[in-house]
Amino acid sequence: MKNTVALLQNYLLENKLDNPWRNEEPLFTNNQHHKLTKKGIAYIISKYVTSAHKTSTLLPSTVKPHMLRHSKAMHLLQAGVNLIYIRDFLGHVDIKTTEIYARADTETKRKAIENLYPDLIDSNLPDWSKDQALLSWLAELK
């Protein structure tokens, strides 16, 4: 993705990492310049979630790295990306693991079902909202 490439290029320049693939240095490091671990990433996310809670109630009380991974997979699925590509993006070996996301996405299911059936309502129906007699009769039904 172009935006990710641009961000990564800026990160490499800012951290003076000319070619991180040539040497054994980790690409992302912690304060001690050691490889950033899963726990380190969880700590960073937690720190920013705690900060965000000071101004917003939209975030859940805890956000874990896997939640971001799950959200990205769901967004790809909802955008119509093939499960095979999502599997490769997530690094799953077996497509069955990726299919969990497809089973969880009810919005995509609803859209797929709607696309299978023709419209049951004729689009040439008259505009009843201007029929005062009908509106009066409907109002009396209360």
C-alpha positions in Angstrom: 0.0 0.0 0.0 1.4 3.4 -1.0 0.7 5.1 2.3 2.4 2.3 4.2 5.5 2.4 1.9 5.7 6.2 2.4 5.5 5.9 6.2 8.1 3.1 6.3 10.5 5.1 4.1 10.1 8.1 6.4 10.7 5.8 9.4 13.9 4.5 7.8 15.2 8.0 7.1 14.4 9.3 10.6 16.0 6.3 12.3 19.0 6.3 9.9 18.3 2.8 8.7 19.8 2.8 5.2 19.1 -0.8 4.5 17.8 -2.7 7.5 17.6 -5.9 5.5 21.3 -6.0 4.9 22.3 -6.2 8.6 20.9 -8.0 11.6 19.4 -5.0 13.3 15.7 -5.2 14.0 13.5 -2.8 12.0 11.3 -1.8 15.0 13.0 -1.4 18.4 12.1 -0.5 21.9 13.8 2.2 24.1 16.8 -0.1 24.7 17.2 -0.6 20.9 16.2 -4.3 21.2 13.7 -6.0 18.9 10.1 -4.8 19.6 8.2 -7.7 21.1 4.5 -8.6 21.2 4.4 -7.4 24.8 6.1 -4.2 23.8 3.5 -3.5 21.1 0.7 -4.3 23.5 2.2 -1.8 26.0 2.4 0.9 23.3 -1.2 0.3 22.3 -2.3 0.3 25.9 -0.5 3.6 26.6 -2.3 5.3 23.6 -5.7 3.8 24.5 -5.3 5.1 28.1 -4.5 8.6 26.7 -7.4 8.5 24.2 -9.8 7.6 27.0 -9.2 11.0 28.5 -11.0 12.7 25.6 -13.2 9.9 24.1 -15.5 7.1 25.3 -15.6 5.4 21.8 -12.8 3.0 22.5 -13.2 -0.2 24.5 -11.5 -0.3 27.8 -8.7 -2.5 26.5 -7.4 -2.8 23.0 -5.1 -5.7 22.1 -2.8 -6.0 19.0 -4.9 -8.9 17.7 -8.0 -6.7 17.7 -6.2 -4.4 15.1 -5.3 -7.5 13.1 -8.9 -8.7 13.2 -10.3 -5.3 12.3 -8.0 -5.1 9.2 -9.1 -8.6 8.1 -12.8 -7.6 8.5 -12.2 -4.3 6.5 -10.5 -6.3 3.7 -13.4 -8.8 3.6 -16.0 -6.0 3.6 -14.1 -4.3 0.7 -14.6 -7.5 -1.3 -11.0 -8.8 -1.1 -10.8 -12.5 -1.8 -10.2 -14.7 1.2 -7.1 -16.2 -0.4 -5.4 -12.7 -0.4 -6.6 -12.0 3.2 -5.1 -15.4 4.2 -1.8 -14.4 2.6 -1.9 -10.9 4.2 -2.5 -12.4 7.7 0.1 -15.2 7.2 -2.3 -18.0 7.8 -1.2 -21.4 6.5 -4.7 -22.8 6.2 -7.7 -21.0 4.5 -9.9 -22.5 7.2 -8.3 -20.2 9.8 -9.2 -17.2 7.6 -12.7 -18.4 7.0 -13.5 -17.5 10.6 -13.6 -13.9 9.5 -16.1 -14.7 6.7 -18.4 -16.5 9.1 -18.3 -13.5 11.5 -19.2 -10.8 9.0 -23.0 -10.5 9.1 -23.0 -7.2 7.1 -21.3 -8.8 4.1 -23.8 -11.7 4.4 -26.7 -9.3 4.4 -25.4 -7.5 1.3 -24.8 -10.8 -0.5 -28.4 -12.0 0.2 -29.8 -8.6 -0.9 -27.9 -8.8 -4.2 -29.3 -12.3 -4.9 -32.9 -11.3 -4.9 -34.5 -8.7 -7.2 -36.3 -5.8 -5.8 -39.7 -6.9 -4.6 -41.1 -3.4 -4.6 -42.0 -1.7 -7.9 -40.0 1.5 -8.2 -43.0 3.1 -10.1 -45.3 3.3 -7.1 -47.1 6.5 -6.6 -46.0 9.0 -4.0 -48.5 8.5 -1.2 -46.9 11.1 1.0 -48.9 13.9 -0.7 -52.3 12.1 -0.5 -53.9 14.0 2.4 -56.9 11.7 2.6 -54.7 8.7 3.1 -52.5 10.5 5.6 -55.6 11.6 7.6 -57.0 8.1 7.6 -53.6 6.6 8.7 -53.4 9.2 11.5 -56.9 8.1 12.8 -55.7 4.5 13.2 -53.7 5.4 16.3 
